[in-house]
Amino acid sequence: MLDQSLFRTAMSKLGAAVSVVTSDGVAGKCGTTVTAVSSVTDSPATLLVCINRNSWSNKTIKANGRICVNVLAHEDEEIARIFAGMAGVPAELRFDHVAHHQGTTGAPILTSALVAFDCRISEMVECGSHTIFLAEVVQIELGEDRAGLVYFDRHYHGVAPTAQRIA
Ligand SMILES: Cc1cc2nc3c(=O)[nH]c(=O)nc-3n(C[C@H](O)[C@H](O)[C@H](O)COP(=O)(O)O)c2cc1C
């Protein structure tokens, strides 16, 4: 089998947008920082999100059957740290540190998100350490045009929108 740390080092070269996946429902509220998000199809509009099976969020999302994918702005690096459990904030207090409101599915939408995709889970596939959640988008909330947050080479970086780029 391929060396796990080599795979992780290799994946650090694949830059990816940083999002916070939130959920609320019968199992309560949760939120976690992710990069494993991809578009699957636009008819019906569907995303995939991979969440570690050992995480508290995984169990909560399975029970709630809904998620919101909140794409973070560069200025919100601290939100990424909080929801990755890296800012010393306990999981149950994470939402006290961010302005949020409820989306169509009841999942929290982070008010400062560049864009929020509120979704219903349509399928779940277990794959090794992670669950792949296929999620049908039921509402999109577009935020302000600001720089995006990307994780590359184990560090956070900003990506400016085209209109703000220096020629
Ligand atoms: C930049 C970054 C990207 C991450 N991407 C993912 C991801 O795609 N899927 C995942 O399950 N965890 C990911 N994590 C780890 C989770 O954010 C972290 O382990 C989580 O907050 C702990 O899970 P819990 O709080 O739901 O128990 C990432 C962490 C960082 C810092």
The ligand as a Tripos MOL2 file, in Angstrom:
@<TRIPOS>MOLECULE
LIG
   31    33     1     0     0
SMALL
NO_CHARGES

@<TRIPOS>ATOM
      1 C1         -7.3760   23.4860    5.6900 C.3       1 LIG1
      2 C2         -8.1210   22.3280    6.2860 C.ar      1 LIG1
      3 C3         -8.8920   21.5160    5.4840 C.ar      1 LIG1
      4 C4         -9.6040   20.4400    6.0120 C.ar      1 LIG1
      5 N1        -10.3680   19.6770    5.1770 N.ar      1 LIG1
      6 C5        -11.0940   18.6530    5.6900 C.ar      1 LIG1
      7 C6        -11.9600   17.8920    4.8550 C.ar      1 LIG1
      8 O1        -12.0850   18.1290    3.6490 O.2       1 LIG1
      9 N2        -12.6770   16.8950    5.4360 N.ar      1 LIG1
     10 C7        -12.5740   16.5900    6.7770 C.ar      1 LIG1
     11 O2        -13.2450   15.6650    7.2410 O.2       1 LIG1
     12 N3        -11.7690   17.3030    7.5970 N.ar      1 LIG1
     13 C8        -11.0340   18.3210    7.0940 C.ar      1 LIG1
     14 N4        -10.2180   19.0640    7.9140 N.ar      1 LIG1
     15 C9        -10.1390   18.7100    9.3480 C.3       1 LIG1
     16 C10       -11.3280   19.2410   10.1420 C.3       1 LIG1
     17 O3        -11.5630   20.6160    9.9460 O.3       1 LIG1
     18 C11       -11.1390   19.0000   11.6530 C.3       1 LIG1
     19 O4        -10.5260   17.7860   11.8650 O.3       1 LIG1
     20 C12       -12.4650   18.9840   12.3130 C.3       1 LIG1
     21 O5        -12.8130   20.2610   12.7300 O.3       1 LIG1
     22 C13       -12.5750   18.0270   13.4720 C.3       1 LIG1
     23 O6        -13.8160   17.4150   13.3140 O.3       1 LIG1
     24 P1        -15.0690   17.7220   14.2770 P.3       1 LIG1
     25 O7        -14.8400   19.0590   14.8500 O.co2     1 LIG1
     26 O8        -16.2380   17.6880   13.3930 O.co2     1 LIG1
     27 O9        -15.0330   16.5860   15.2470 O.co2     1 LIG1
     28 C14        -9.5040   20.1440    7.4000 C.ar      1 LIG1
     29 C15        -8.7130   20.9700    8.2280 C.ar      1 LIG1
     30 C16        -8.0290   22.0430    7.6780 C.ar      1 LIG1
     31 C17        -7.2030   22.9140    8.5780 C.3       1 LIG1
@<TRIPOS>BOND
     1     1     2 1
     2     2     3 ar
     3     2    30 ar
     4     3     4 ar
     5     4     5 ar
     6     4    28 ar
     7     5     6 ar
     8     6     7 ar
     9     6    13 1
    10     7     8 2
    11     7     9 ar
    12     9    10 ar
    13    10    11 2
    14    10    12 ar
    15    12    13 ar
    16    13    14 ar
    17    14    15 1
    18    14    28 ar
    19    15    16 1
    20    16    17 1
    21    16    18 1
    22    18    19 1
    23    18    20 1
    24    20    21 1
    25    20    22 1
    26    22    23 1
    27    23    24 1
    28    24    25 2
    29    24    26 1
    30    24    27 1
    31    28    29 ar
    32    29    30 ar
    33    30    31 1
@<TRIPOS>SUBSTRUCTURE
     1 LIG1         1 GROUP 0 **** ****
